[in-house]
Amino acid sequence: MNHPAIRKGAVAVITGAAVGIGYAIARRVASEGMNVVLFDRDATALDEAVKKLLNESPAVKLLAIEGDVTSENDLHELYENACEFGEVSLLVNNAAITKGAGPWEGISKWRTLMEINFWSVLKLQQLFVETMFSQGGAAAIVNLGSKEGITTRPGNAAYSLSKAAIKVLTEQLAHELREKAGDRISAHLLIPGYTFTPMNFPGITRDSQKPDSPWTADQVADRLVAQMEAGDFYIFCEDNETSWELDQRRMQWAADDMIQNRPALSRWHKDYANKFAHYIADIAEK
Ligand SMILES: NC(=O)c1ccc[n+]([C@@H]2O[C@H](COP(=O)([O-])OP(=O)(O)OC[C@H]3O[C@@H](n4cnc5c(N)ncnc54)[C@H](O)[C@@H]3O)[C@@H](O)[C@H]2O)c1
């Protein structure tokens, strides 16, 4: 049995649904009989996505909305159209960009990334939560996190910050929902590993050959549905080069930076390179 929010005839709203993980989730929940609202700023890719989904399952009910998550108007239109389309039981805040900025780089780059990766998520959450309360049925909100928002590796501070913010926002949301609605409305943090999508492989098409290391977006979507059913909040995905055990060790190391008063991000500090290598050696050897 699926998580009760994933049910036949109810509506799933997915941002950034034209390609990649968003598209795979759309396809996966459509295969469960959900009606899907696909929202994306890329009209051509959105068109293609709809054709492909309809080709696979002609009976599926889709609503494609072209829009930008940074536009309040577009978000309101999405909200209103989705509610007219049916009972919204699943919101997946998936749209994001990685093109970020370093700690003292231009504020406008930070603003653009945070508008897409963080503020839009908060705004959509705020629009849909009250509706989910008043509808009365089971519902769920899935926000897209990242390991870069947990172990926050250096190199793209703005992206890491946005995903760390999404982690905290979703944890707080899960708690408040649990207090107010018991288990009727749940929140989940989906944390993909390295995934074969245009974000990591610009220019790929649906027919491109996948290299060995990444997971497919379909694997991520399958993991989401399975772990929602299991009642998980943190939905981690490994990939073909990073095991769950290695992820666990990296998270423990990051927490130990604080507990042991080590330098920030010591995993990438030259004085700690050998210690970290030793810390994961038994896993690396497997
Ligand atoms: N791919 C990975 O390895 C990976 C790993 C961890 C987390 N994630 C997260 O998963 C989610 C999906 O990633 P993906 O790899 O499928 O991304 P992608 O870049 O392949 O696809 C993102 C989709 O979002 C749309 N989009 C981007 N900005 C938008 C905007 N302003 N308004 C409307 N639509 C917009 C794009 O047009 C595109 O269709 C993101 O939140 C990403 O941070 C991805």
The ligand as an SDF file (V2000), in Angstrom:
LIG
                    3D

 44 48  0  0  0  0  0  0  0  0999 V2000
   20.5690   15.7550   -9.8890 N   0  0  0  0  0  0  0  0  0  0  0  0
   21.1490   15.5290   -8.7280 C   0  0  0  0  0  0  0  0  0  0  0  0
   22.1840   14.8350   -8.6560 O   0  0  0  0  0  0  0  0  0  0  0  0
   20.5820   16.1040   -7.4600 C   0  0  0  0  0  0  0  0  0  0  0  0
   21.1970   15.7850   -6.2460 C   0  0  0  0  0  0  0  0  0  0  0  0
   20.6790   16.3010   -5.0710 C   0  0  0  0  0  0  0  0  0  0  0  0
   19.5580   17.1150   -5.1100 C   0  0  0  0  0  0  0  0  0  0  0  0
   18.9800   17.4060   -6.3250 N   0  0  0  0  0  0  0  0  0  0  0  0
   17.7990   18.2600   -6.2900 C   0  0  0  0  0  0  0  0  0  0  0  0
   16.7440   17.6170   -7.0230 O   0  0  0  0  0  0  0  0  0  0  0  0
   15.9140   18.5810   -7.6580 C   0  0  0  0  0  0  0  0  0  0  0  0
   15.7740   18.2690   -9.1360 C   0  0  0  0  0  0  0  0  0  0  0  0
   17.0550   18.2070   -9.6870 O   0  0  0  0  0  0  0  0  0  0  0  0
   17.3080   17.7730  -11.2070 P   0  0  0  0  0  0  0  0  0  0  0  0
   18.6900   17.2370  -11.2190 O   0  0  0  0  0  0  0  0  0  0  0  0
   16.1930   16.9800  -11.7100 O   0  0  0  0  0  0  0  0  0  0  0  0
   17.3240   19.2240  -11.8850 O   0  0  0  0  0  0  0  0  0  0  0  0
   17.2650   19.6130  -13.4650 P   0  0  0  0  0  0  0  0  0  0  0  0
   18.0800   20.8720  -13.5890 O   0  0  0  0  0  0  0  0  0  0  0  0
   17.6780   18.4580  -14.2800 O   0  0  0  0  0  0  0  0  0  0  0  0
   15.7290   19.9560  -13.6860 O   0  0  0  0  0  0  0  0  0  0  0  0
   15.1720   21.0450  -12.9810 C   0  0  0  0  0  0  0  0  0  0  0  0
   13.8620   21.4790  -13.6210 C   0  0  0  0  0  0  0  0  0  0  0  0
   13.4350   22.6270  -12.8810 O   0  0  0  0  0  0  0  0  0  0  0  0
   13.0580   23.6490  -13.8080 C   0  0  0  0  0  0  0  0  0  0  0  0
   13.2970   24.9590  -13.2030 N   0  0  0  0  0  0  0  0  0  0  0  0
   14.4820   25.5060  -12.8170 C   0  0  0  0  0  0  0  0  0  0  0  0
   14.2990   26.7570  -12.3780 N   0  0  0  0  0  0  0  0  0  0  0  0
   12.9610   27.0130  -12.4740 C   0  0  0  0  0  0  0  0  0  0  0  0
   12.1730   28.1460  -12.1800 C   0  0  0  0  0  0  0  0  0  0  0  0
   12.7170   29.2920  -11.7410 N   0  0  0  0  0  0  0  0  0  0  0  0
   10.8370   28.0560  -12.3680 N   0  0  0  0  0  0  0  0  0  0  0  0
   10.2670   26.9160  -12.8550 C   0  0  0  0  0  0  0  0  0  0  0  0
   10.9940   25.8190  -13.1800 N   0  0  0  0  0  0  0  0  0  0  0  0
   12.3210   25.8680  -12.9870 C   0  0  0  0  0  0  0  0  0  0  0  0
   13.9760   23.4330  -15.0090 C   0  0  0  0  0  0  0  0  0  0  0  0
   13.4200   24.0350  -16.1820 O   0  0  0  0  0  0  0  0  0  0  0  0
   14.0230   21.9100  -15.0780 C   0  0  0  0  0  0  0  0  0  0  0  0
   12.9450   21.4050  -15.8500 O   0  0  0  0  0  0  0  0  0  0  0  0
   16.5590   19.9450   -7.3490 C   0  0  0  0  0  0  0  0  0  0  0  0
   15.9250   20.5050   -6.2260 O   0  0  0  0  0  0  0  0  0  0  0  0
   17.9970   19.5840   -7.0190 C   0  0  0  0  0  0  0  0  0  0  0  0
   18.6130   20.5500   -6.2100 O   0  0  0  0  0  0  0  0  0  0  0  0
   19.4520   16.9220   -7.4910 C   0  0  0  0  0  0  0  0  0  0  0  0
  1  2  1  0
  2  3  2  0
  2  4  1  0
  4  5  1  0
  4 44  2  0
  5  6  2  0
  6  7  1  0
  7  8  2  0
  8  9  1  0
  8 44  1  0
  9 10  1  0
  9 42  1  0
 10 11  1  0
 11 12  1  0
 11 40  1  0
 12 13  1  0
 13 14  1  0
 14 15  2  0
 14 16  1  0
 14 17  1  0
 17 18  1  0
 18 19  2  0
 18 20  1  0
 18 21  1  0
 21 22  1  0
 22 23  1  0
 23 24  1  0
 23 38  1  0
 24 25  1  0
 25 26  1  0
 25 36  1  0
 26 27  1  0
 26 35  1  0
 27 28  2  0
 28 29  1  0
 29 30  1  0
 29 35  2  0
 30 31  1  0
 30 32  2  0
 32 33  1  0
 33 34  2  0
 34 35  1  0
 36 37  1  0
 36 38  1  0
 38 39  1  0
 40 41  1  0
 40 42  1  0
 42 43  1  0
M  CHG  2   8   1  16  -1
M  END
$$$$
